Amino acid sequence: MSLSSNVHEKAGLIWAIADKLTGVYKPHEYGEVILPLTVIRRFDCILADTKDAVRTKYEEVKKLPMRDVLLRQVAGHPFYNVSQYTFERLLNEPDSIEDNLRDYLNGFSANVRDILEKFKFDGHITTMANKGILYIVIKEFTTPHADLHPDKISNLEMGYIFEEIIRRFSEAHNEDAGQHYTPREVIRLMVNLLFCDDSDILSGKNVARTIYDPACGTGGMLSVAEEYLRQLNATAQLVAFGQEINDQTFAICKADMLIKGDKADFIMDGNTLSNDQFTGQTFDYIISNPPFGREWKNEKSTVEMEAKLGYAGRFGPGLPSVGDGQMLFLLTAISKMKDPTKGGSRIAIIHNGSPLFTGDAGSGPSEIRRYILENDLLEAIIALPNDIFYNTGIATYIWLLSNKKKGTRREGKVQLINANGLFEKRRKSLGSKRNDIPEDAITEITRLYGDMAVGEISKVFDTTDFGYTKIVVERPLRDEHGKPVLKKGKSQPDTALRDTENVPLKEDIRTYFEREVLPFVPDAWIDESKSRVGYEIPFTRYFYQYEAPRPSAEIMAEILELEKGLDEELREVFAP
């Protein structure tokens, strides 16, 4: 069974347990029960092999101050449970299952109890007990289709199962398309690109690096980065830092870290935009897939207050429109880059098309692009195929940034890779995810980037190619006799005739004006006080390929054929 089909089937079987909640809970509330129970069941299955040994050791050391360390050693994991109960043993006392379940949950180590508190699950225990379904639901989680032992379900598969259950919960909750989770092959591509030129971490001995995700969700990006690096260099260590606003996904992220034996102390909860948990900290790598099209009205006052700090805060370059906060995450990532003298940093972040071009010269988005390009931070942008995310089919792009370009072949350059066509159709869609990026496409995109190749789907530009000066072209206001209206000897502009032109930065403004404007309006002039520098990256324009229109005869023949078929269908409908 393939990874995707195993995940889809197992997640479906677990989600089917929600049928037992019918009548007590509404469909959009199912996830509030199924998600925490899935996490708890995963812990339960992992600890099953050492459960009795931990219980025995607990009786010996429960009064010792070092008991936490000793119990972790016996459990073989950075967490444990000292309760006498397991999911199976809870079923032995049906009449006491409510109290016993609480005893079981309270028996977990403090790091797991912190996770469970984020699920706010205790109230659901009471509800299910009062409605007589608690025993039934727990029993369903002990059946073979809910066996989540690591021998049956790998950590990679478990991460997918968590995300698939969350996706189903999101759909039932009618959440917007921006609430999506990043497919593992996309993360694999991002990690490939992040580590592509870092020979130290790929081959060095006992190298330690940090990686940060300001919108870490269930931790998929951090997990895949660690797994991938471990495959390439078993001696290298990648310490993960992340922040997540949603309590449930934060809890799953932290649980997933613990389950895999990773350090989970640096996974923080809270709103990254208004309550940055890593103020002043910098990291070697930053990787993220922040929400698209999400308003930041609730964070507006806090963000604007930080913006007033200029470059002493995260938002010095400018602010995007309040209707879409994804560029605030981009600025957050940039603010977490290490100084180049201390090794510098690299960023891989996903955006939709909006940050490429939204906003006129002088606007917040344009000023953000201007800051990035004029400081030579942008290495590459890769256009991904459509329909590769679970809950959205919109066009997406990976932005690669680095402050280590100086003195390299990438200095002053930006590479654009159009990987839109590098996908394969899925046999079975997973929500809106109808396409995958196959391994050979990941290899090819990484090669194109690594070689800085130039070809049909990969182009290299100067940073200044994306800049322009927006000039305001004025024409004289004329009186009823057609003579220019003067004020202090100067012609006054006619606002009705005012126009603008975008002059590429590489071109002299006066030369452009004399060639493109004056031959058509000889009395025009430039109001230099209104000139503004802007930046945009018209990605699709660079890869546009002209397709000749089909011959009219061919189109007409097709229309006639369609009409003929329609006439036949109508005759069948209205036949006596």
C-alpha positions in Angstrom: 0.0 0.0 0.0 1.4 3.4 -0.9 2.1 6.1 1.6 -0.8 8.3 0.4 -3.4 5.4 0.2 -2.4 4.1 3.7 -2.7 7.6 5.1 -6.0 8.3 3.4 -7.5 4.9 4.5 -6.2 5.2 8.1 -7.4 8.8 8.5 -10.8 7.8 7.0 -11.2 5.0 9.5 -10.3 7.2 12.4 -12.6 10.0 11.2 -15.4 7.4 10.9 -15.3 7.2 14.7 -17.0 10.6 14.6 -20.2 8.7 13.7 -20.4 7.8 17.4 -20.6 11.5 18.2 -23.8 12.1 16.1 -26.5 13.7 18.0 -24.2 14.8 20.8 -22.0 17.0 18.6 -22.6 18.9 15.4 -20.4 17.8 12.4 -18.2 20.9 12.7 -17.4 20.0 16.3 -16.2 16.4 15.6 -12.6 17.5 15.2 -12.6 18.8 18.8 -12.9 15.3 20.0 -11.3 13.2 17.3 -8.1 15.3 17.1 -7.1 15.1 20.7 -8.1 11.5 21.0 -5.9 10.6 18.0 -2.9 12.4 19.6 -3.5 10.7 22.9 -3.9 7.3 21.2 -0.6 7.8 19.4 1.1 8.5 22.7 -0.7 5.4 24.2 0.6 3.1 21.4 4.1 4.5 21.6 4.4 3.9 25.3 2.7 0.5 25.3 6.0 -1.5 25.0 7.5 0.1 28.2 4.3 0.8 30.1 4.7 -1.8 32.9 8.4 -1.1 33.3 7.7 2.6 33.8 5.0 1.8 36.3 7.4 -0.4 38.3 10.1 2.3 38.2 7.7 5.0 39.2 6.9 3.1 42.5 10.7 3.1 43.2 11.5 6.7 42.4 8.3 8.7 42.8 9.7 10.6 45.8 13.0 11.4 44.2 13.6 14.9 42.6 15.3 13.2 39.6 12.3 10.9 38.9 11.4 12.7 35.6 14.8 11.9 34.0 14.8 8.3 35.3 11.3 7.7 34.0 12.1 9.1 30.6 15.0 6.7 30.4 12.9 3.7 31.2 10.2 4.8 28.7 12.7 5.3 26.0 11.1 8.6 25.0 11.1 12.2 26.3 7.7 11.6 27.8 5.9 8.9 29.8 2.7 7.9 31.6 2.7 6.6 35.2 -1.1 5.8 35.4 -2.1 2.2 35.7 -4.4 2.7 32.7 -4.0 2.4 29.0 -6.8 2.7 26.4 -7.5 -1.0 26.6 -7.4 -1.1 30.4 -9.9 1.7 30.6 -12.5 -0.6 29.1 -12.2 -3.0 32.0 -14.2 -0.6 34.3 -17.0 0.9 32.2 -18.8 2.5 35.1 -15.7 4.4 36.2 -14.4 5.4 32.7 -14.8 9.1 33.2 -12.7 9.2 36.4 -10.2 6.7 35.1 -9.7 8.5 31.8 -8.8 11.7 33.8 -6.5 9.6 36.0 -4.8 8.3 32.8 -4.4 11.7 31.3 -3.0 13.1 34.5 -0.5 10.3 34.6 1.4 11.8 31.6 4.6 13.7 32.0 4.2 17.5 32.3 5.2 18.1 28.7 2.4 16.0 27.4 -0.1 17.5 29.9 0.8 20.9 28.5 -0.2 19.7 25.1 -3.5 18.2 26.2 -4.5 21.4 27.9 -4.3 23.2 24.5 -7.0 20.9 23.2 -9.4 21.9 26.0 -10.5 18.3 26.1 -11.6 17.9 29.7 -15.0 19.5 29.0 -15.6 16.9 26.2 -14.9 14.1 28.7 -17.7 15.4 30.8 -20.0 15.9 27.8 -19.4 12.4 26.4 -19.8 10.8 29.9 -23.1 12.6 30.5 -24.4 11.5 27.1 -23.3 7.9 27.5 -20.9 7.8 24.6 -17.5 8.0 26.3 -17.0 4.3 26.7 -18.2 3.7 23.1 -15.7 6.3 21.7 -12.7 5.0 23.7 -13.6 1.4 22.6 -13.5 2.5 19.0 -10.0 3.9 19.5 -8.8 0.4 20.7 -10.0 -1.4 17.5 -7.4 -2.5 14.9 -8.2 0.4 12.6 -7.1 2.8 15.3 -3.9 1.0 16.1 -1.3 3.8 15.9 1.7 1.9 17.1 5.0 3.0 15.3 5.4 -0.5 13.9 2.1 0.1 12.0 2.3 3.8 11.3 5.5 5.6 10.7 6.1 9.2 12.0 5.9 10.4 8.4 2.5 8.7 7.9 1.3 10.0 11.3 2.1 13.5 10.3 0.0 13.1 7.2 -2.8 11.5 9.2 -2.9 14.4 11.6 -3.1 16.8 8.6 -5.8 14.8 6.8 -8.0 14.8 9.9 -7.4 18.5 10.4 -8.3 19.0 6.7 -11.6 17.1 7.1 -12.3 19.1 10.3 -11.6 22.4 8.4 -14.0 21.4 5.6 -16.7 20.5 8.1 -16.0 23.9 9.8 -16.2 25.6 6.4 -12.9 27.3 7.0 -11.4 29.4 4.2 -9.0 28.1 1.5 -6.0 29.8 3.2 -6.2 27.2 5.9 -4.1 24.6 4.1 -1.3 22.4 5.0 1.9 21.9 3.0 2.4 18.6 1.1 5.5 16.8 2.1 6.9 16.9 -1.5 6.7 20.7 -1.5 8.5 20.8 1.8 11.1 18.4 0.5 11.7 20.7 -2.5 12.0 23.7 -0.2 14.5 21.9 2.1 16.5 20.8 -1.0 16.8 24.4 -2.1 17.6 25.6 1.4 20.5 23.2 1.9 21.6 23.2 -1.8 24.8 25.3 -1.4 25.5 24.6 2.3 28.3 22.0 2.1 29.0 22.3 5.9 25.7 21.0 7.0 25.5 18.4 4.3 28.9 16.9 4.9 30.4 18.4 8.1 30.9 16.5 11.3 28.7 17.2 14.3 27.4 20.5 12.7 24.5 22.2 14.6 22.2 24.6 12.9 18.9 26.3 13.8 15.7 26.5 11.7 12.6 28.6 12.4 9.0 28.7 11.1 6.9 31.7 12.1 3.6 29.9 11.1 4.6 26.3 11.9 1.1 24.7 11.9 1.5 21.0 12.7 5.2 21.3 12.3 5.4 19.5 8.9 8.1 21.9 7.5 10.4 21.6 10.6 9.9 17.8 10.7 10.7 17.1 7.1 13.7 19.4 7.3 15.1 17.4 10.2 14.3 14.0 8.6 15.9 15.0 5.3 19.0 16.4 6.9 19.3 13.2 9.0 19.3 11.2 5.8 22.1 13.3 4.3 24.2 13.7 7.3 23.5 11.7 10.4 25.9 13.7 12.5 24.3 17.1 11.8 21.8 18.5 14.2 19.0 20.9 13.2 17.3 22.6 16.2 13.7 23.5 15.4 12.0 26.7 16.5 8.4 27.6 15.6 5.4 29.6 16.6 1.7 28.7 15.9 -1.5 30.7 16.7 -4.0 27.8 16.6 -4.1 25.8 19.8 -5.0 22.5 18.2 -2.3 22.6 15.5 0.2 23.9 18.0 -0.6 20.9 20.3 -0.2 18.5 17.4 3.1 20.1 16.4 4.5 19.8 19.9 3.2 16.3 20.2 4.8 15.3 16.9 8.1 16.7 18.0 8.0 14.7 21.3 6.9 11.5 19.6 9.9 11.6 17.3 12.3 12.3 20.2 13.0 15.9 19.2 13.3 18.8 21.5 9.9 20.5 21.7 10.8 23.3 24.1 11.2 25.9 21.3 7.7 25.4 19.8 5.7 28.4 21.1 2.1 29.3 20.8 0.7 32.7 20.1 0.2 35.2 17.3 3.5 35.8 15.5 2.4 39.2 14.1 1.3 40.7 17.4 3.2 38.6 19.9 6.6 37.5 18.5 7.9 34.8 20.9 11.5 35.1 19.4 12.1 38.8 19.5 15.8 39.6 18.9 16.6 36.0 17.9 18.1 34.9 14.6 18.4 31.6 12.8 20.4 29.8 10.2 17.4 28.8 8.2 13.8 30.1 8.0 11.1 28.0 6.3 7.4 28.8 6.2 4.0 28.6 4.4 2.1 31.6 6.0 -1.6 32.0 5.4 -2.6 33.8 2.2 -5.3 36.5 2.0 -5.8 36.7 5.7 -6.7 40.0 7.2 -4.6 41.4 10.0 -7.1 43.9 11.4 -6.9 42.3 14.9 -3.2 42.9 14.9 -3.2 46.3 13.2 -2.5 48.5 16.2 0.4 46.3 17.5 1.9 45.9 14.0 1.6 49.7 13.3 3.2 50.4 16.6 6.2 48.2 15.8 6.4 49.7 12.3 7.0 53.1 13.9 10.3 51.6 15.2 11.5 51.5 11.7 14.3 49.0 11.1 14.6 48.5 14.8 11.5 46.4 14.4 10.3 43.8 11.9 8.3 46.1 9.6 10.6 48.9 8.7 10.4 48.5 4.9 6.6 49.0 4.8 3.2 47.4 5.5 1.0 45.5 3.1 -2.8 46.1 2.8 -4.7 45.1 5.9 -6.6 42.5 3.8 -3.5 40.3 3.4 -0.8 39.7 6.0 1.4 37.2 4.2 4.1 39.9 3.5 4.3 40.6 7.3 5.4 37.0 7.7 8.0 37.6 5.0 9.3 40.6 6.8 9.3 38.6 10.1 11.5 36.0 8.3 13.9 38.6 7.0 14.2 40.1 10.5 15.3 36.7 11.8 18.3 36.4 9.5 21.7 36.3 11.0 24.2 39.0 10.2 26.4 37.9 7.2 29.5 38.3 9.4 28.0 35.6 11.7 27.3 33.2 8.9 24.1 34.7 7.4 20.8 33.0 6.8 18.7 31.5 4.0 14.9 31.6 3.7 12.4 29.5 1.8 8.8 30.8 2.1 5.6 30.1 0.1 3.4 32.9 -1.2 0.6 33.2 -3.7 0.9 35.6 -6.6 -0.1 38.7 -4.7 3.4 39.7 -3.3 4.9 39.6 -6.8 3.0 42.6 -8.1 0.4 44.0 -5.8 0.7 47.7 -4.9 1.7 50.7 -6.9 5.1 52.5 -6.7 5.5 53.9 -3.2 2.9 51.6 -1.6 3.8 49.2 1.2 4.1 46.0 -0.9 6.2 47.8 -3.5 8.4 49.2 -0.8 8.9 45.7 0.7 9.9 44.4 -2.7 12.2 47.4 -3.1 13.9 46.7 0.2 14.4 43.0 -0.7 15.8 43.7 -4.2 17.9 46.8 -3.4 19.5 44.9 -0.5 20.1 41.9 -2.9 18.2 39.4 -0.6 16.2 37.6 -3.3 17.9 34.6 -4.9 15.1 32.9 -6.7 11.3 32.4 -7.1 9.9 29.1 -8.2 6.3 28.9 -9.6 4.7 25.6 -8.4 2.1 23.6 -10.1 -1.6 24.3 -9.3 -3.7 21.9 -7.3 -0.9 20.6 -5.0 -2.4 21.8 -1.7 -5.2 20.2 0.2 -7.6 23.1 0.4 -6.7 25.4 -2.4 -5.8 25.2 -6.1 -4.4 28.7 -6.5 -1.0 29.6 -8.0 1.8 29.4 -5.5 5.5 30.4 -5.4 8.5 29.6 -3.4 10.6 32.6 -2.6 14.3 31.9 -1.8 16.2 34.7 0.0 19.7 34.9 1.3 22.0 37.6 2.7 25.0 35.6 1.6 25.0 36.5 -2.1 27.9 39.0 -2.0 30.9 37.8 -3.9 29.0 34.8 -5.5 27.7 34.3 -9.0 24.2 35.2 -7.6 25.2 38.7 -6.5 22.9 41.2 -8.1 20.9 38.4 -9.8 17.4 36.8 -9.4 16.5 33.5 -10.9 12.9 32.7 -11.9 12.0 29.0 -12.4 8.6 28.2 -13.9 7.9 24.7 -12.6 4.2 25.0 -13.2 4.2 22.1 -15.6 6.4 19.7 -13.5 3.7 17.6 -11.8 1.9 14.3 -12.1 -1.8 13.7 -11.7 -2.9 11.8 -8.5 -5.0 8.7 -9.0 -7.1 9.9 -6.1 -7.4 13.5 -5.0 -6.8 14.4 -1.4 -9.2 17.3 -0.9 -8.2 19.9 -3.5 -4.8 18.2 -4.0 -5.1 16.7 -7.4 -1.4 16.9 -8.4 1.9 15.8 -6.9 5.5 17.0 -7.6 7.3 13.7 -8.4 10.8 13.0 -7.2 12.4 13.5 -10.6 10.8 17.0 -10.8 12.2 17.9 -7.4 15.6 16.8 -8.6 15.2 18.8 -11.8 14.1 22.0 -10.1 17.0 21.6 -7.6 19.4 21.2 -10.5 18.1 24.2 -12.4 18.5 26.3 -9.2 21.9 24.8 -8.3 23.3 25.3 -11.8 21.7 28.8 -12.0 20.6 27.4 -15.4 19.1 29.5 -18.2 16.5 27.9 -20.5 12.9 27.5 -21.4 11.7 27.3 -17.8 14.5 29.0 -16.0 15.6 32.6 -16.5 18.1 34.9 -14.7 17.6 38.7 -14.3 19.4 41.6 -12.7 17.7 42.9 -9.6 17.2 46.2 -11.3 15.2 44.6 -14.1 12.2 44.6 -11.7 12.4 48.2 -10.8 10.9 51.3 -12.5 10.3 54.9 -11.9 6.7 56.0 -12.1 6.7 59.4 -13.6 3.7 61.8 -13.7 3.3 63.4 -17.1 1.5 66.8 -17.1 0.0 68.8 -19.9 -0.9 72.5 -19.8 -4.3 73.7 -18.6 -5.7 76.0 -21.4 -8.2 78.8 -21.3 -11.2 79.2 -23.6 -8.9 80.7 -26.2 -6.6 77.6 -26.1 -3.8 79.5 -24.4 -1.9 77.9 -21.5 -3.0 79.2 -18.0 0.0 80.6 -16.3 0.7 81.2 -12.6 3.9 83.0 -11.7 5.0 82.5 -15.2 4.6 78.7 -15.1 2.1 76.6 -17.1 -0.6 75.1 -14.8 -1.3 71.4 -15.2 -4.6 70.1 -16.5 -5.5 67.3 -14.1 -7.9 65.8 -16.6 -5.0 65.2 -19.0 -2.6 64.0 -16.3 -1.0 60.6 -17.1 1.7 58.3 -15.7 4.5 56.2 -17.3 6.6 53.5 -15.7 10.2 53.9 -16.9 12.5 50.9 -16.3 15.3 51.7 -13.9 17.8 50.7 -16.5 16.6 53.4 -18.8 17.3 57.1 -18.7 14.1 58.9 -17.8 14.7 61.9 -20.2 15.6 59.6 -23.1 12.4 57.5 -22.5 10.3 60.6 -22.2 11.6 62.1 -25.4 11.0 58.8 -27.3 7.7 57.6 -25.8 5.9 60.7 -24.8 6.9 63.9 -26.6 6.3 62.7 -30.2 2.6 62.4 -29.2 2.2 65.2 -26.8 4.9 67.8 -27.5 3.6 70.2 -24.8 4.0 67.6 -22.0 6.4 67.8 -19.1 7.4 65.6 -16.1 6.4 66.7 -12.6 9.6 65.3 -10.9 8.3 66.0 -7.4 5.8 63.2 -8.0 8.3 60.6 -9.3 8.3 57.3 -7.3 10.5 54.2 -7.6 8.6 51.0 -7.6 9.3 47.2 -7.9 7.2 44.4 -9.3 8.0 40.9 -10.5 5.6 40.1 -13.4 6.5 36.4 -13.3 4.0 35.1 -15.9 5.0 37.7 -18.4 8.5 36.4 -18.6 7.3 32.9 -19.4 4.4 33.8 -21.7 4.4 31.9 -24.9 2.3 33.1 -27.8 -0.2 30.6 -29.2 -1.6 31.4 -32.6 -5.4 31.4 -32.6 -7.1 28.4 -34.1 -8.3 28.7 -37.7 -11.9 30.1 -37.8 -13.0 27.2 -40.1 -11.9 24.7 -37.4 -13.8 26.7 -34.7 -16.9 26.9 -36.9 -16.8 23.2 -37.6 -16.7 22.5 -33.8 -19.6 24.8 -33.1 -21.7 23.2 -35.9 -20.9 19.7 -34.4 -22.0 20.9 -31.0 -25.2 22.4 -32.4 -25.9 19.1 -34.2 -25.5 17.1 -31.0 -27.7 19.6 -29.1 -30.4 19.4 -31.8 -30.5 15.6 -31.5 -30.8 15.7 -27.7 -33.6 18.3 -27.9 -35.5 16.0 -30.4 -35.2 13.1 -28.0 -36.6 15.3 -25.1 -39.5 16.7 -27.1 -40.3 13.6 -29.2 -44.0 12.7 -29.1 
